């Protein structure tokens, strides 16, 4: 995608989203035009014109091209006509060489593959497409789609993305979208990161694929993620609240005289390893932030917390 920004006195063209490249003050005074990528059909039309145009194209070579060869160029150009023209020019040179320097050669699909050398992807690790692709990967995992997960992961790796960046994002997915619904997910992602660090690419890419697909098919829960955010908001409002005296250690005589540790109940001294002791500041007494789901291991956690809550209520009766 290309953008043209005009402020009336100047105009700039960029292949980047101006949200990343232009400061907000200048952007607010600019008119932004969005130029969308060309379709594959449009790219093929341009390539055919280039082969026929004797003045500005390759017409003097009298070349023809197989439909599948042009389709291959169009698919690899990612909507960028300049990339398509560059590949066509190299393929045309190879076709002329194959014809012994004579005119009237044919551009075949193998020549296009040679011209490409590697796939031309519309990607910039510092620009909008970087964020578009990682967003697509994360949302595919969240939506439990292993095939889409593999596609976006491999596409980023083949585009030259830093594999350790992908490893970090995959770990984040484990703690944000899987969490305690499958506690092994985080272990697998850390192991994949270590495997990548140990082996490097290309073998390490398979370790990332292992972890990403595991996340895609794992049960999902964002309960802990939501709880963390809710607790963080409450901490901002109660950070000055004192720690209850019964939760404080009393390593000195003075602290004991001041009541530090008084009333503390050691859970291991009780048959059910649970007490009715309150562990939050007074103004947050009874507050609950974490609500486990019915997914995966969290279902057992939910049942365990319900049992603990029932025991505490019986103790208070």
Secondary structure, DSSP 4 states (H G I P E B T S, - for coil): -EEEEE-SS-EEEESS-HHHHS-HHHHHT-EEEEEPPPPHHHHHHHHHHHHH-TTTSSGGG--EE-HHHHHHHHHHHTT-HHHHHHHHHHHHHHHHHHTTT-SS-EE-HHHHHHHHSS------TTSHHHHHHHHHHHHHHHTT-HHHHHHHHHHHHHTT--HHHHHHHHHHHIIIIIGGGGTHHHHHHHHHHHHHHHH-TTHHHHHHHHHHHHHHHS----HHHHHHHHHHHHHHHHTTPPPPGGGS---SHHHHHTTTTTT---GGGSTTS------S-GGGTT-------SSTHHHHHHHHHHHHHHHHHHHH-
